[in-house]
Amino acid sequence: MARKKAALDFEQSLTELQTLVERLEGGELSLEDSLACFEQGIRLTRDCQAALSQAEQKVQILLERHGEPEPAPFDVDTQA
């Protein structure tokens, strides 16, 4: 359940970050509101970067064998 929660937290943070960017780009916010949105955006960006870094580390650990990275094929879904 923790993995699903982490994925949801990442998705929610990313959605919230996108909303903040749209608000800032809209140009309707006061300077104070813009700074508050920017500050919140920085926090969300750091949270997202940390989550991505953790995911990358987990993938690296799963791919390693005997201390050496094990190449794995990457299948792309061409039906999309």
N, CA, C and O atoms as a CHARMM CRD file, in Angstrom:
* protein
*
  320
    1    1 MET  N      0.82200  -1.19400   0.00000 PROA 1      0.00000
    2    1 MET  CA     0.00000   0.00000   0.00000 PROA 1      0.00000
    3    1 MET  C      0.86600   1.25800   0.00000 PROA 1      0.00000
    4    1 MET  O      0.45400   2.29200  -0.52400 PROA 1      0.00000
    5    2 ALA  N      2.06300   1.17600   0.58400 PROA 2      0.00000
    6    2 ALA  CA     2.95100   2.33800   0.64200 PROA 2      0.00000
    7    2 ALA  C      3.38300   2.77000  -0.75000 PROA 2      0.00000
    8    2 ALA  O      3.54600   3.96200  -1.01000 PROA 2      0.00000
    9    3 ARG  N      3.57200   1.79600  -1.65800 PROA 3      0.00000
   10    3 ARG  CA     3.98000   2.14400  -3.02000 PROA 3      0.00000
   11    3 ARG  C      2.89100   2.92400  -3.73200 PROA 3      0.00000
   12    3 ARG  O      3.17300   3.89900  -4.42900 PROA 3      0.00000
   13    4 LYS  N      1.65100   2.49900  -3.56100 PROA 4      0.00000
   14    4 LYS  CA     0.53900   3.20600  -4.20400 PROA 4      0.00000
   15    4 LYS  C      0.41500   4.61600  -3.63500 PROA 4      0.00000
   16    4 LYS  O      0.16900   5.56700  -4.37700 PROA 4      0.00000
   17    5 LYS  N      0.58600   4.75400  -2.32100 PROA 5      0.00000
   18    5 LYS  CA     0.50400   6.07000  -1.69300 PROA 5      0.00000
   19    5 LYS  C      1.60700   6.97700  -2.21300 PROA 5      0.00000
   20    5 LYS  O      1.36500   8.15200  -2.49200 PROA 5      0.00000
   21    6 ALA  N      2.82200   6.44200  -2.34500 PROA 6      0.00000
   22    6 ALA  CA     3.93600   7.23800  -2.85900 PROA 6      0.00000
   23    6 ALA  C      3.66900   7.66600  -4.29400 PROA 6      0.00000
   24    6 ALA  O      3.94300   8.80500  -4.67100 PROA 6      0.00000
   25    7 ALA  N      3.12900   6.74200  -5.09700 PROA 7      0.00000
   26    7 ALA  CA     2.82200   7.08300  -6.48400 PROA 7      0.00000
   27    7 ALA  C      1.73400   8.14500  -6.54100 PROA 7      0.00000
   28    7 ALA  O      1.80900   9.06900  -7.35100 PROA 7      0.00000
   29    8 LEU  N      0.72400   8.01800  -5.68700 PROA 8      0.00000
   30    8 LEU  CA    -0.33600   9.01900  -5.65400 PROA 8      0.00000
   31    8 LEU  C      0.20200  10.35700  -5.19600 PROA 8      0.00000
   32    8 LEU  O     -0.16100  11.39700  -5.74300 PROA 8      0.00000
   33    9 ASP  N      1.07900  10.33600  -4.17800 PROA 9      0.00000
   34    9 ASP  CA     1.66700  11.59200  -3.70600 PROA 9      0.00000
   35    9 ASP  C      2.45600  12.26400  -4.82300 PROA 9      0.00000
   36    9 ASP  O      2.38500  13.48200  -4.98800 PROA 9      0.00000
   37   10 PHE  N      3.20300  11.48300  -5.58500 PROA 10     0.00000
   38   10 PHE  CA     3.97100  12.04000  -6.69400 PROA 10     0.00000
   39   10 PHE  C      3.02700  12.63400  -7.73700 PROA 10     0.00000
   40   10 PHE  O      3.23000  13.75700  -8.19800 PROA 10     0.00000
   41   11 GLU  N      2.00200  11.88000  -8.10300 PROA 11     0.00000
   42   11 GLU  CA     1.04600  12.35700  -9.11000 PROA 11     0.00000
   43   11 GLU  C      0.31600  13.60700  -8.62500 PROA 11     0.00000
   44   11 GLU  O      0.11200  14.54700  -9.39400 PROA 11     0.00000
   45   12 GLN  N     -0.07300  13.61900  -7.36900 PROA 12     0.00000
   46   12 GLN  CA    -0.75600  14.78700  -6.81500 PROA 12     0.00000
   47   12 GLN  C      0.16700  15.99900  -6.79600 PROA 12     0.00000
   48   12 GLN  O     -0.24700  17.11100  -7.12500 PROA 12     0.00000
   49   13 SER  N      1.41300  15.77900  -6.41100 PROA 13     0.00000
   50   13 SER  CA     2.37700  16.87900  -6.38700 PROA 13     0.00000
   51   13 SER  C      2.61300  17.43000  -7.78000 PROA 13     0.00000
   52   13 SER  O      2.70900  18.64300  -7.97100 PROA 13     0.00000
   53   14 LEU  N      2.70700  16.53800  -8.74800 PROA 14     0.00000
   54   14 LEU  CA     2.93600  16.95800 -10.12200 PROA 14     0.00000
   55   14 LEU  C      1.73200  17.74300 -10.65700 PROA 14     0.00000
   56   14 LEU  O      1.90000  18.75300 -11.34100 PROA 14     0.00000
   57   15 THR  N      0.53400  17.28000 -10.34600 PROA 15     0.00000
   58   15 THR  CA    -0.68100  17.98100 -10.77100 PROA 15     0.00000
   59   15 THR  C     -0.76400  19.35600 -10.11500 PROA 15     0.00000
   60   15 THR  O     -1.10400  20.34600 -10.76300 PROA 15     0.00000
   61   16 GLU  N     -0.45200  19.40400  -8.82900 PROA 16     0.00000
   62   16 GLU  CA    -0.47700  20.67700  -8.11100 PROA 16     0.00000
   63   16 GLU  C      0.57300  21.64200  -8.66800 PROA 16     0.00000
   64   16 GLU  O      0.32400  22.84200  -8.78200 PROA 16     0.00000
   65   17 LEU  N      1.73200  21.11400  -9.00900 PROA 17     0.00000
   66   17 LEU  CA     2.78800  21.93600  -9.59700 PROA 17     0.00000
   67   17 LEU  C      2.34300  22.50900 -10.93800 PROA 17     0.00000
   68   17 LEU  O      2.58800  23.67900 -11.23200 PROA 17     0.00000
   69   18 GLN  N      1.69400  21.68900 -11.74200 PROA 18     0.00000
   70   18 GLN  CA     1.19500  22.15700 -13.03800 PROA 18     0.00000
   71   18 GLN  C      0.15200  23.26600 -12.85000 PROA 18     0.00000
   72   18 GLN  O      0.13900  24.24500 -13.59500 PROA 18     0.00000
   73   19 THR  N     -0.71000  23.10500 -11.86000 PROA 19     0.00000
   74   19 THR  CA    -1.71800  24.12500 -11.57400 PROA 19     0.00000
   75   19 THR  C     -1.05500  25.43900 -11.15500 PROA 19     0.00000
   76   19 THR  O     -1.46600  26.51700 -11.58400 PROA 19     0.00000
   77   20 LEU  N     -0.02800  25.33500 -10.31500 PROA 20     0.00000
   78   20 LEU  CA     0.69100  26.54100  -9.88600 PROA 20     0.00000
   79   20 LEU  C      1.34600  27.25400 -11.06600 PROA 20     0.00000
   80   20 LEU  O      1.29800  28.48000 -11.15800 PROA 20     0.00000
   81   21 VAL  N      1.94800  26.49700 -11.95500 PROA 21     0.00000
   82   21 VAL  CA     2.59500  27.08700 -13.13300 PROA 21     0.00000
   83   21 VAL  C      1.55300  27.81600 -13.98700 PROA 21     0.00000
   84   21 VAL  O      1.79800  28.92500 -14.46300 PROA 21     0.00000
   85   22 GLU  N      0.40800  27.19300 -14.17500 PROA 22     0.00000
   86   22 GLU  CA    -0.64700  27.82700 -14.97200 PROA 22     0.00000
   87   22 GLU  C     -1.12000  29.11700 -14.32400 PROA 22     0.00000
   88   22 GLU  O     -1.35800  30.10900 -15.01300 PROA 22     0.00000
   89   23 ARG  N     -1.25900  29.11100 -13.00100 PROA 23     0.00000
   90   23 ARG  CA    -1.67100  30.33000 -12.29200 PROA 23     0.00000
   91   23 ARG  C     -0.62400  31.43300 -12.44400 PROA 23     0.00000
   92   23 ARG  O     -0.96000  32.59400 -12.67300 PROA 23     0.00000
   93   24 LEU  N      0.64500  31.05500 -12.31300 PROA 24     0.00000
   94   24 LEU  CA     1.71800  32.04200 -12.44300 PROA 24     0.00000
   95   24 LEU  C      1.79100  32.59300 -13.86400 PROA 24     0.00000
   96   24 LEU  O      1.98200  33.79200 -14.06300 PROA 24     0.00000
   97   25 GLU  N      1.63900  31.71100 -14.84600 PROA 25     0.00000
   98   25 GLU  CA     1.69400  32.15400 -16.23400 PROA 25     0.00000
   99   25 GLU  C      0.49300  33.00800 -16.61000 PROA 25     0.00000
  100   25 GLU  O      0.56100  33.79000 -17.55800 PROA 25     0.00000
  101   26 GLY  N     -0.60800  32.86500 -15.87400 PROA 26     0.00000
  102   26 GLY  CA    -1.80500  33.65100 -16.15300 PROA 26     0.00000
  103   26 GLY  C     -1.61400  35.13500 -15.90300 PROA 26     0.00000
  104   26 GLY  O     -2.29200  35.96300 -16.51100 PROA 26     0.00000
  105   27 GLY  N     -0.69900  35.47500 -15.01500 PROA 27     0.00000
  106   27 GLY  CA    -0.38100  36.87100 -14.76000 PROA 27     0.00000
  107   27 GLY  C     -1.42100  37.62400 -13.95500 PROA 27     0.00000
  108   27 GLY  O     -1.36900  38.85200 -13.89800 PROA 27     0.00000
  109   28 GLU  N     -2.35700  36.93800 -13.33300 PROA 28     0.00000
  110   28 GLU  CA    -3.42000  37.59800 -12.58200 PROA 28     0.00000
  111   28 GLU  C     -3.12800  37.70700 -11.09000 PROA 28     0.00000
  112   28 GLU  O     -3.88900  38.34200 -10.35900 PROA 28     0.00000
  113   29 LEU  N     -2.04500  37.10200 -10.63200 PROA 29     0.00000
  114   29 LEU  CA    -1.72100  37.08800  -9.20700 PROA 29     0.00000
  115   29 LEU  C     -0.96200  38.34000  -8.79800 PROA 29     0.00000
  116   29 LEU  O     -0.22600  38.93200  -9.58800 PROA 29     0.00000
  117   30 SER  N     -1.16000  38.72900  -7.54300 PROA 30     0.00000
  118   30 SER  CA    -0.37200  39.83000  -6.99000 PROA 30     0.00000
  119   30 SER  C      1.06200  39.35100  -6.79300 PROA 30     0.00000
  120   30 SER  O      1.34800  38.15800  -6.89600 PROA 30     0.00000
  121   31 LEU  N      1.93500  40.26600  -6.51600 PROA 31     0.00000
  122   31 LEU  CA     3.33600  39.91600  -6.28400 PROA 31     0.00000
  123   31 LEU  C      3.45900  38.95800  -5.10400 PROA 31     0.00000
  124   31 LEU  O      4.18600  37.96700  -5.17700 PROA 31     0.00000
  125   32 GLU  N      2.75000  39.25300  -4.01800 PROA 32     0.00000
  126   32 GLU  CA     2.81100  38.39600  -2.83700 PROA 32     0.00000
  127   32 GLU  C      2.29100  36.99300  -3.14100 PROA 32     0.00000
  128   32 GLU  O      2.89900  36.00400  -2.73300 PROA 32     0.00000
  129   33 ASP  N      1.17200  36.90200  -3.85500 PROA 33     0.00000
  130   33 ASP  CA     0.61500  35.59900  -4.21700 PROA 33     0.00000
  131   33 ASP  C      1.54100  34.85600  -5.17300 PROA 33     0.00000
  132   33 ASP  O      1.69500  33.63800  -5.07900 PROA 33     0.00000
  133   34 SER  N      2.15000  35.59100  -6.08400 PROA 34     0.00000
  134   34 SER  CA     3.09300  34.97700  -7.01300 PROA 34     0.00000
  135   34 SER  C      4.28400  34.38100  -6.27400 PROA 34     0.00000
  136   34 SER  O      4.71100  33.26600  -6.57300 PROA 34     0.00000
  137   35 LEU  N      4.81600  35.11900  -5.31400 PROA 35     0.00000
  138   35 LEU  CA     5.94800  34.62100  -4.53000 PROA 35     0.00000
  139   35 LEU  C      5.55500  33.39300  -3.70500 PROA 35     0.00000
  140   35 LEU  O      6.33100  32.44500  -3.58500 PROA 35     0.00000
  141   36 ALA  N      4.35100  33.41500  -3.14000 PROA 36     0.00000
  142   36 ALA  CA     3.88200  32.26800  -2.35400 PROA 36     0.00000
  143   36 ALA  C      3.72600  31.04000  -3.25900 PROA 36     0.00000
  144   36 ALA  O      4.10500  29.93500  -2.87300 PROA 36     0.00000
  145   37 CYS  N      3.17400  31.23100  -4.45000 PROA 37     0.00000
  146   37 CYS  CA     3.02900  30.12900  -5.40300 PROA 37     0.00000
  147   37 CYS  C      4.39200  29.61900  -5.85000 PROA 37     0.00000
  148   37 CYS  O      4.59900  28.41100  -5.97200 PROA 37     0.00000
  149   38 PHE  N      5.30900  30.52600  -6.09100 PROA 38     0.00000
  150   38 PHE  CA     6.65300  30.12800  -6.50100 PROA 38     0.00000
  151   38 PHE  C      7.33200  29.31000  -5.41200 PROA 38     0.00000
  152   38 PHE  O      7.96300  28.29200  -5.69400 PROA 38     0.00000
  153   39 GLU  N      7.20000  29.75800  -4.16700 PROA 39     0.00000
  154   39 GLU  CA     7.79600  29.04500  -3.03600 PROA 39     0.00000
  155   39 GLU  C      7.19100  27.64600  -2.90700 PROA 39     0.00000
  156   39 GLU  O      7.91600  26.67600  -2.68300 PROA 39     0.00000
  157   40 GLN  N      5.89200  27.53800  -3.04400 PROA 40     0.00000
  158   40 GLN  CA     5.23300  26.23400  -2.97900 PROA 40     0.00000
  159   40 GLN  C      5.67400  25.35800  -4.15200 PROA 40     0.00000
  160   40 GLN  O      5.86000  24.15100  -3.99800 PROA 40     0.00000
  161   41 GLY  N      5.83700  25.96800  -5.31400 PROA 41     0.00000
  162   41 GLY  CA     6.30200  25.23700  -6.48900 PROA 41     0.00000
  163   41 GLY  C      7.70100  24.67400  -6.30400 PROA 41     0.00000
  164   41 GLY  O      7.99100  23.56300  -6.74900 PROA 41     0.00000
  165   42 ILE  N      8.56500  25.43300  -5.65100 PROA 42     0.00000
  166   42 ILE  CA     9.92500  24.95700  -5.37100 PROA 42     0.00000
  167   42 ILE  C      9.86900  23.74600  -4.44800 PROA 42     0.00000
  168   42 ILE  O     10.58700  22.77100  -4.67000 PROA 42     0.00000
  169   43 ARG  N      9.02400  23.79200  -3.41300 PROA 43     0.00000
  170   43 ARG  CA     8.88700  22.65300  -2.49900 PROA 43     0.00000
  171   43 ARG  C      8.37400  21.42300  -3.25100 PROA 43     0.00000
  172   43 ARG  O      8.89400  20.32100  -3.07700 PROA 43     0.00000
  173   44 LEU  N      7.35800  21.61700  -4.08200 PROA 44     0.00000
  174   44 LEU  CA     6.79600  20.49800  -4.84400 PROA 44     0.00000
  175   44 LEU  C      7.82200  19.91600  -5.81200 PROA 44     0.00000
  176   44 LEU  O      7.90500  18.69900  -5.97600 PROA 44     0.00000
  177   45 THR  N      8.60100  20.78600  -6.45000 PROA 45     0.00000
  178   45 THR  CA     9.62900  20.32800  -7.38200 PROA 45     0.00000
  179   45 THR  C     10.66400  19.47900  -6.65400 PROA 45     0.00000
  180   45 THR  O     11.07000  18.43100  -7.15700 PROA 45     0.00000
  181   46 ARG  N     11.08200  19.91100  -5.50100 PROA 46     0.00000
  182   46 ARG  CA    12.05700  19.14300  -4.71700 PROA 46     0.00000
  183   46 ARG  C     11.47300  17.79800  -4.29200 PROA 46     0.00000
  184   46 ARG  O     12.16300  16.77900  -4.33000 PROA 46     0.00000
  185   47 ASP  N     10.20800  17.79400  -3.89000 PROA 47     0.00000
  186   47 ASP  CA     9.55500  16.53800  -3.50700 PROA 47     0.00000
  187   47 ASP  C      9.49700  15.57500  -4.69100 PROA 47     0.00000
  188   47 ASP  O      9.77700  14.38600  -4.54300 PROA 47     0.00000
  189   48 CYS  N      9.13400  16.09200  -5.86400 PROA 48     0.00000
  190   48 CYS  CA     9.05100  15.26000  -7.07100 PROA 48     0.00000
  191   48 CYS  C     10.43500  14.73700  -7.46300 PROA 48     0.00000
  192   48 CYS  O     10.57800  13.57100  -7.83000 PROA 48     0.00000
  193   49 GLN  N     11.43900  15.58700  -7.38500 PROA 49     0.00000
  194   49 GLN  CA    12.79400  15.15400  -7.72200 PROA 49     0.00000
  195   49 GLN  C     13.27000  14.06200  -6.76800 PROA 49     0.00000
  196   49 GLN  O     13.92800  13.11100  -7.18900 PROA 49     0.00000
  197   50 ALA  N     12.93900  14.19600  -5.48500 PROA 50     0.00000
  198   50 ALA  CA    13.33000  13.18600  -4.50600 PROA 50     0.00000
  199   50 ALA  C     12.62400  11.85500  -4.79900 PROA 50     0.00000
  200   50 ALA  O     13.24200  10.79400  -4.71000 PROA 50     0.00000
  201   51 ALA  N     11.34500  11.91000  -5.14400 PROA 51     0.00000
  202   51 ALA  CA    10.60000  10.69100  -5.46500 PROA 51     0.00000
  203   51 ALA  C     11.17100  10.02000  -6.70300 PROA 51     0.00000
  204   51 ALA  O     11.30200   8.79700  -6.74100 PROA 51     0.00000
  205   52 LEU  N     11.51100  10.80700  -7.71400 PROA 52     0.00000
  206   52 LEU  CA    12.10400  10.24400  -8.92900 PROA 52     0.00000
  207   52 LEU  C     13.46900   9.63800  -8.66100 PROA 52     0.00000
  208   52 LEU  O     13.81300   8.59600  -9.21700 PROA 52     0.00000
  209   53 SER  N     14.23700  10.28400  -7.81800 PROA 53     0.00000
  210   53 SER  CA    15.55700   9.76700  -7.46000 PROA 53     0.00000
  211   53 SER  C     15.42900   8.43400  -6.73000 PROA 53     0.00000
  212   53 SER  O     16.18700   7.50300  -7.00300 PROA 53     0.00000
  213   54 GLN  N     14.48200   8.33700  -5.81000 PROA 54     0.00000
  214   54 GLN  CA    14.25500   7.08400  -5.09600 PROA 54     0.00000
  215   54 GLN  C     13.82300   5.98900  -6.05800 PROA 54     0.00000
  216   54 GLN  O     14.29400   4.85600  -5.95800 PROA 54     0.00000
  217   55 ALA  N     12.93600   6.31100  -6.98600 PROA 55     0.00000
  218   55 ALA  CA    12.48200   5.32000  -7.95900 PROA 55     0.00000
  219   55 ALA  C     13.64400   4.84900  -8.82300 PROA 55     0.00000
  220   55 ALA  O     13.75900   3.65800  -9.11500 PROA 55     0.00000
  221   56 GLU  N     14.50400   5.77500  -9.23300 PROA 56     0.00000
  222   56 GLU  CA    15.66000   5.42400 -10.05000 PROA 56     0.00000
  223   56 GLU  C     16.60400   4.49400  -9.27600 PROA 56     0.00000
  224   56 GLU  O     17.13400   3.53800  -9.84100 PROA 56     0.00000
  225   57 GLN  N     16.80900   4.77200  -7.99600 PROA 57     0.00000
  226   57 GLN  CA    17.65900   3.92000  -7.16900 PROA 57     0.00000
  227   57 GLN  C     17.07300   2.52300  -7.02900 PROA 57     0.00000
  228   57 GLN  O     17.80600   1.53500  -7.07500 PROA 57     0.00000
  229   58 LYS  N     15.76300   2.43300  -6.86000 PROA 58     0.00000
  230   58 LYS  CA    15.10900   1.12800  -6.74200 PROA 58     0.00000
  231   58 LYS  C     15.25700   0.33000  -8.02800 PROA 58     0.00000
  232   58 LYS  O     15.52400  -0.87200  -7.99400 PROA 58     0.00000
  233   59 VAL  N     15.08400   1.00200  -9.16400 PROA 59     0.00000
  234   59 VAL  CA    15.24100   0.32700 -10.44800 PROA 59     0.00000
  235   59 VAL  C     16.67300  -0.17200 -10.60200 PROA 59     0.00000
  236   59 VAL  O     16.89300  -1.29900 -11.04500 PROA 59     0.00000
  237   60 GLN  N     17.64400   0.65500 -10.24100 PROA 60     0.00000
  238   60 GLN  CA    19.05300   0.27600 -10.34200 PROA 60     0.00000
  239   60 GLN  C     19.34700  -0.94700  -9.47700 PROA 60     0.00000
  240   60 GLN  O     20.04900  -1.86000  -9.91100 PROA 60     0.00000
  241   61 ILE  N     18.81900  -0.96900  -8.26900 PROA 61     0.00000
  242   61 ILE  CA    19.02700  -2.10700  -7.37500 PROA 61     0.00000
  243   61 ILE  C     18.40800  -3.36800  -7.96100 PROA 61     0.00000
  244   61 ILE  O     19.00600  -4.44200  -7.89600 PROA 61     0.00000
  245   62 LEU  N     17.21900  -3.24500  -8.53000 PROA 62     0.00000
  246   62 LEU  CA    16.54900  -4.40500  -9.10200 PROA 62     0.00000
  247   62 LEU  C     17.27200  -4.95700 -10.32500 PROA 62     0.00000
  248   62 LEU  O     17.20000  -6.15400 -10.60300 PROA 62     0.00000
  249   63 LEU  N     17.96600  -4.09200 -11.05300 PROA 63     0.00000
  250   63 LEU  CA    18.65500  -4.52900 -12.26700 PROA 63     0.00000
  251   63 LEU  C     20.05600  -5.07600 -11.99900 PROA 63     0.00000
  252   63 LEU  O     20.63200  -5.73800 -12.86300 PROA 63     0.00000
  253   64 GLU  N     20.60600  -4.81300 -10.83000 PROA 64     0.00000
  254   64 GLU  CA    21.97700  -5.25400 -10.53500 PROA 64     0.00000
  255   64 GLU  C     22.00500  -6.73500 -10.17600 PROA 64     0.00000
  256   64 GLU  O     21.12000  -7.25600  -9.49800 PROA 64     0.00000
  257   65 ARG  N     23.06200  -7.39200 -10.66100 PROA 65     0.00000
  258   65 ARG  CA    23.32200  -8.78100 -10.28700 PROA 65     0.00000
  259   65 ARG  C     24.81200  -8.91800 -10.06500 PROA 65     0.00000
  260   65 ARG  O     25.62800  -8.52200 -10.89700 PROA 65     0.00000
  261   66 HSD  N     25.14100  -9.48700  -8.92600 PROA 66     0.00000
  262   66 HSD  CA    26.55100  -9.73100  -8.59700 PROA 66     0.00000
  263   66 HSD  C     27.37400  -8.44300  -8.65700 PROA 66     0.00000
  264   66 HSD  O     28.54400  -8.46700  -9.03800 PROA 66     0.00000
  265   67 GLY  N     26.77800  -7.35400  -8.29100 PROA 67     0.00000
  266   67 GLY  CA    27.49900  -6.09500  -8.26200 PROA 67     0.00000
  267   67 GLY  C     27.66200  -5.42900  -9.61900 PROA 67     0.00000
  268   67 GLY  O     28.22200  -4.33600  -9.70000 PROA 67     0.00000
  269   68 GLU  N     27.19100  -6.05600 -10.67400 PROA 68     0.00000
  270   68 GLU  CA    27.30100  -5.49000 -12.01900 PROA 68     0.00000
  271   68 GLU  C     25.90800  -5.18900 -12.56400 PROA 68     0.00000
  272   68 GLU  O     24.99300  -5.99700 -12.40400 PROA 68     0.00000
  273   69 PRO  N     25.74000  -4.04400 -13.20000 PROA 69     0.00000
  274   69 PRO  CA    24.43200  -3.76100 -13.80200 PROA 69     0.00000
  275   69 PRO  C     24.10000  -4.80700 -14.86500 PROA 69     0.00000
  276   69 PRO  O     24.95300  -5.18500 -15.66800 PROA 69     0.00000
  277   70 GLU  N     22.89000  -5.25300 -14.85700 PROA 70     0.00000
  278   70 GLU  CA    22.42000  -6.24000 -15.82500 PROA 70     0.00000
  279   70 GLU  C     21.58800  -5.50400 -16.87500 PROA 70     0.00000
  280   70 GLU  O     20.53600  -4.95900 -16.54100 PROA 70     0.00000
  281   71 PRO  N     22.02900  -5.47500 -18.13100 PROA 71     0.00000
  282   71 PRO  CA    21.24300  -4.80600 -19.15500 PROA 71     0.00000
  283   71 PRO  C     19.87800  -5.49100 -19.29000 PROA 71     0.00000
  284   71 PRO  O     19.77100  -6.71500 -19.22700 PROA 71     0.00000
  285   72 ALA  N     18.86500  -4.68800 -19.47100 PROA 72     0.00000
  286   72 ALA  CA    17.52600  -5.23000 -19.64000 PROA 72     0.00000
  287   72 ALA  C     16.88200  -4.54800 -20.82400 PROA 72     0.00000
  288   72 ALA  O     17.04400  -3.34200 -21.01100 PROA 72     0.00000
  289   73 PRO  N     16.15300  -5.30500 -21.62800 PROA 73     0.00000
  290   73 PRO  CA    15.49400  -4.69400 -22.78200 PROA 73     0.00000
  291   73 PRO  C     14.37500  -3.76100 -22.32600 PROA 73     0.00000
  292   73 PRO  O     13.73000  -3.97600 -21.30000 PROA 73     0.00000
  293   74 PHE  N     14.17600  -2.75300 -23.10100 PROA 74     0.00000
  294   74 PHE  CA    13.11600  -1.78100 -22.82100 PROA 74     0.00000
  295   74 PHE  C     12.09100  -1.92700 -23.93700 PROA 74     0.00000
  296   74 PHE  O     12.35200  -1.59100 -25.09200 PROA 74     0.00000
  297   75 ASP  N     10.92500  -2.43400 -23.56900 PROA 75     0.00000
  298   75 ASP  CA     9.86900  -2.62200 -24.54700 PROA 75     0.00000
  299   75 ASP  C      8.98600  -1.39500 -24.59400 PROA 75     0.00000
  300   75 ASP  O      8.48700  -0.93800 -23.56600 PROA 75     0.00000
  301   76 VAL  N      8.79700  -0.87300 -25.76400 PROA 76     0.00000
  302   76 VAL  CA     7.95200   0.29200 -25.95400 PROA 76     0.00000
  303   76 VAL  C      6.63200  -0.18500 -26.53000 PROA 76     0.00000
  304   76 VAL  O      6.60400  -0.95500 -27.49000 PROA 76     0.00000
  305   77 ASP  N      5.54200   0.27400 -25.94100 PROA 77     0.00000
  306   77 ASP  CA     4.21400  -0.09200 -26.42400 PROA 77     0.00000
  307   77 ASP  C      3.93400   0.72800 -27.68000 PROA 77     0.00000
  308   77 ASP  O      3.68200   1.93000 -27.59000 PROA 77     0.00000
  309   78 THR  N      3.97600   0.09600 -28.83700 PROA 78     0.00000
  310   78 THR  CA     3.79300   0.80000 -30.10400 PROA 78     0.00000
  311   78 THR  C      2.33600   0.97700 -30.48200 PROA 78     0.00000
  312   78 THR  O      2.03500   1.60000 -31.50000 PROA 78     0.00000
  313   79 GLN  N      1.42200   0.43800 -29.67900 PROA 79     0.00000
  314   79 GLN  CA    -0.01100   0.56100 -29.97300 PROA 79     0.00000
  315   79 GLN  C     -0.57300   1.88200 -29.48800 PROA 79     0.00000
  316   79 GLN  O     -1.70200   2.22300 -29.84300 PROA 79     0.00000
  317   80 ALA  N      0.15500   2.62700 -28.70400 PROA 80     0.00000
  318   80 ALA  CA    -0.34900   3.87400 -28.12000 PROA 80     0.00000
  319   80 ALA  C     -0.48200   4.96000 -29.12700 PROA 80     0.00000
  320   80 ALA  O     -0.89400   6.07000 -28.78800 PROA 80     0.00000
